Amino acid sequence: MMIAAILDKARRKAELSVEEIEALLSVSDQEELKALYDCAYFIKEQYVGKIAYFRGIIECSNLCIKDCYYCGIRRSNTKVERFQMDEEEIVREALWAHEAEYGSCVIQSGERRDEAYIALIERAVKRIAEATKGELGITLSLGEQEEATYARWKKAGAHRYLLRIETTNPALYARIHPADHSLEVRMACLAALRRTGYQVGTGVMMGLPGQTLRDLANDILFLKEIDVDMVGMGPYIPHADTPMGMEVPAYDEAQRMAALELGLKMIAVTRIVLRDVNIAAATALQALEYTGREQGLRCGANVIMPNVTETKYRASYQLYDNKPCTDENSSMCRGCLSGRIKGIGETIGFNERGDSPHYRRRTEG
């Protein structure tokens, strides 16, 4: 299948088939890779501009009731030092992000559903929204919850919610999760978030053991089918203290570069197919290669998520091995990333929430 013809079809805004998407994901020739990335960047410029929006991540807790086989903070991992930020700490980190001119923050944690936790998040979100007069975008990434919980947090002032699907292949989903985890429940939560009025984000892991390029092509079509507003996805990186990590040795240089390339191709093809959504350049890209996040921007991403978590907690929130920036404070992250992004010719959307153009079109059009 001729890659140039598929890219030309994409530039003409034609729909791509699953076979064509799979063909783009299979590209390995360097000239064809460059053509793929250039096409994605062309579409990015058309639909979202050459602007990178910052979302300051607050990793507020590594307590988790889930036991996903790939995750470093899974319930059964006894080697993790557990922590839970209090309300004051969460609010303080969010206000730091606002003062640093980040347009948004992301409150992320392991999954909990008890009332004490739900109320903690509700109070923190309300205080952040009030203290910033609604200027700071608030994204939550707090797992599967009841629709009533999503509604409480939305009413308190949250704008966006990221709930990664990880894979839409039921057999693969079952292989990477315990039996009490359900793909159907995850999809139902995404539908509940949509009904509740959030800008809805989801995404997948690339390079999972047993995953095929057809799986990933179907994942991209799923994102289009549910009309998602935001995409957050990253390459699978093993964590040594997990069941999957014990089966997969630490990546060597060739494996890291292959994982990075697959991650970049997924960003590019997702941009080509979904066009006007927000796409994050995941921190995991930098874990594979120092300039991974900037490369993600050059391949079609338009969101970067610098860590604003207090340094003392960062080493205890490692979903995968070799997570970057665990020893840097928030100011260091801001300065370092700003310089690197400007160096590739992108503008940083300081003091802008950077809402998804797709969401605006979906709700206002």
QUIGI-V589860 format. One record per residue. N is the residue number from 1. RES is the residue in three letters. BURIAL is b if it has 9 or more other C-alpha atoms within 8 Angstrom, else e. Layout:
N & RES & BURIAL
N & RES & BURIAL
//
This chain:
1 & MET & e
2 & MET & e
3 & ILE & b
4 & ALA & e
5 & ALA & e
6 & ILE & b
7 & LEU & b
8 & ASP & e
9 & LYS & b
10 & ALA & b
11 & ARG & b
12 & ARG & e
13 & LYS & e
14 & ALA & e
15 & GLU & e
16 & LEU & b
17 & SER & e
18 & VAL & b
19 & GLU & e
20 & GLU & b
21 & ILE & b
22 & GLU & b
23 & ALA & b
24 & LEU & b
25 & LEU & b
26 & SER & e
27 & VAL & e
28 & SER & e
29 & ASP & e
30 & GLN & e
31 & GLU & e
32 & GLU & b
33 & LEU & b
34 & LYS & e
35 & ALA & b
36 & LEU & b
37 & TYR & b
38 & ASP & b
39 & CYS & b
40 & ALA & b
41 & TYR & b
42 & PHE & e
43 & ILE & b
44 & LYS & b
45 & GLU & b
46 & GLN & e
47 & TYR & b
48 & VAL & b
49 & GLY & e
50 & LYS & b
51 & ILE & b
52 & ALA & b
53 & TYR & b
54 & PHE & b
55 & ARG & b
56 & GLY & b
57 & ILE & b
58 & ILE & b
59 & GLU & b
60 & CYS & b
61 & SER & b
62 & ASN & b
63 & LEU & b
64 & CYS & b
65 & ILE & b
66 & LYS & e
67 & ASP & b
68 & CYS & b
69 & TYR & b
70 & TYR & b
71 & CYS & b
72 & GLY & b
73 & ILE & b
74 & ARG & b
75 & ARG & b
76 & SER & e
77 & ASN & b
78 & THR & e
79 & LYS & e
80 & VAL & e
81 & GLU & e
82 & ARG & e
83 & PHE & b
84 & GLN & e
85 & MET & b
86 & ASP & e
87 & GLU & b
88 & GLU & e
89 & GLU & e
90 & ILE & b
91 & VAL & b
92 & ARG & e
93 & GLU & b
94 & ALA & b
95 & LEU & b
96 & TRP & b
97 & ALA & b
98 & HIS & b
99 & GLU & e
100 & ALA & e
101 & GLU & e
102 & TYR & b
103 & GLY & b
104 & SER & b
105 & CYS & b
106 & VAL & b
107 & ILE & b
108 & GLN & b
109 & SER & b
110 & GLY & b
111 & GLU & b
112 & ARG & b
113 & ARG & e
114 & ASP & e
115 & GLU & e
116 & ALA & e
117 & TYR & b
118 & ILE & b
119 & ALA & e
120 & LEU & b
121 & ILE & b
122 & GLU & b
123 & ARG & b
124 & ALA & b
125 & VAL & b
126 & LYS & b
127 & ARG & b
128 & ILE & b
129 & ALA & b
130 & GLU & e
131 & ALA & e
132 & THR & b
133 & LYS & e
134 & GLY & b
135 & GLU & e
136 & LEU & b
137 & GLY & b
138 & ILE & b
139 & THR & b
140 & LEU & b
141 & SER & b
142 & LEU & b
143 & GLY & e
144 & GLU & b
145 & GLN & e
146 & GLU & e
147 & GLU & b
148 & ALA & e
149 & THR & b
150 & TYR & b
151 & ALA & b
152 & ARG & b
153 & TRP & b
154 & LYS & b
155 & LYS & e
156 & ALA & b
157 & GLY & b
158 & ALA & b
159 & HIS & b
160 & ARG & b
161 & TYR & b
162 & LEU & b
163 & LEU & b
164 & ARG & b
165 & ILE & b
166 & GLU & b
167 & THR & b
168 & THR & b
169 & ASN & e
170 & PRO & e
171 & ALA & e
172 & LEU & b
173 & TYR & b
174 & ALA & b
175 & ARG & e
176 & ILE & b
177 & HIS & b
178 & PRO & b
179 & ALA & e
180 & ASP & e
181 & HIS & e
182 & SER & e
183 & LEU & b
184 & GLU & e
185 & VAL & b
186 & ARG & b
187 & MET & b
188 & ALA & e
189 & CYS & b
190 & LEU & b
191 & ALA & e
192 & ALA & b
193 & LEU & b
194 & ARG & b
195 & ARG & e
196 & THR & b
197 & GLY & e
198 & TYR & b
199 & GLN & b
200 & VAL & b
201 & GLY & b
202 & THR & b
203 & GLY & b
204 & VAL & b
205 & MET & b
206 & MET & b
207 & GLY & b
208 & LEU & e
209 & PRO & e
210 & GLY & e
211 & GLN & b
212 & THR & e
213 & LEU & b
214 & ARG & b
215 & ASP & b
216 & LEU & b
217 & ALA & b
218 & ASN & b
219 & ASP & b
220 & ILE & b
221 & LEU & b
222 & PHE & b
223 & LEU & b
224 & LYS & b
225 & GLU & e
226 & ILE & e
227 & ASP & e
228 & VAL & b
229 & ASP & b
230 & MET & b
231 & VAL & b
232 & GLY & b
233 & MET & b
234 & GLY & b
235 & PRO & b
236 & TYR & b
237 & ILE & e
238 & PRO & b
239 & HIS & b
240 & ALA & e
241 & ASP & b
242 & THR & b
243 & PRO & e
244 & MET & b
245 & GLY & b
246 & MET & b
247 & GLU & e
248 & VAL & e
249 & PRO & e
250 & ALA & e
251 & TYR & b
252 & ASP & e
253 & GLU & e
254 & ALA & e
255 & GLN & e
256 & ARG & b
257 & MET & b
258 & ALA & e
259 & ALA & b
260 & LEU & b
261 & GLU & e
262 & LEU & b
263 & GLY & b
264 & LEU & b
265 & LYS & b
266 & MET & b
267 & ILE & b
268 & ALA & b
269 & VAL & b
270 & THR & b
271 & ARG & b
272 & ILE & b
273 & VAL & b
274 & LEU & b
275 & ARG & b
276 & ASP & b
277 & VAL & b
278 & ASN & b
279 & ILE & b
280 & ALA & b
281 & ALA & b
282 & ALA & b
283 & THR & b
284 & ALA & b
285 & LEU & b
286 & GLN & b
287 & ALA & b
288 & LEU & b
289 & GLU & b
290 & TYR & e
291 & THR & e
292 & GLY & b
293 & ARG & b
294 & GLU & b
295 & GLN & b
296 & GLY & b
297 & LEU & b
298 & ARG & b
299 & CYS & b
300 & GLY & b
301 & ALA & b
302 & ASN & b
303 & VAL & b
304 & ILE & b
305 & MET & b
306 & PRO & b
307 & ASN & b
308 & VAL & b
309 & THR & b
310 & GLU & b
311 & THR & b
312 & LYS & e
313 & TYR & b
314 & ARG & b
315 & ALA & b
316 & SER & b
317 & TYR & b
318 & GLN & b
319 & LEU & b
320 & TYR & b
321 & ASP & b
322 & ASN & e
323 & LYS & b
324 & PRO & e
325 & CYS & e
326 & THR & e
327 & ASP & e
328 & GLU & e
329 & ASN & b
330 & SER & b
331 & SER & e
332 & MET & e
333 & CYS & b
334 & ARG & b
335 & GLY & e
336 & CYS & e
337 & LEU & b
338 & SER & b
339 & GLY & e
340 & ARG & b
341 & ILE & b
342 & LYS & b
343 & GLY & e
344 & ILE & e
345 & GLY & e
346 & GLU & b
347 & THR & b
348 & ILE & b
349 & GLY & b
350 & PHE & b
351 & ASN & e
352 & GLU & b
353 & ARG & b
354 & GLY & e
355 & ASP & e
356 & SER & b
357 & PRO & b
358 & HIS & b
359 & TYR & b
360 & ARG & b
361 & ARG & e
362 & ARG & e
363 & THR & e
364 & GLU & e
365 & GLY & e
//
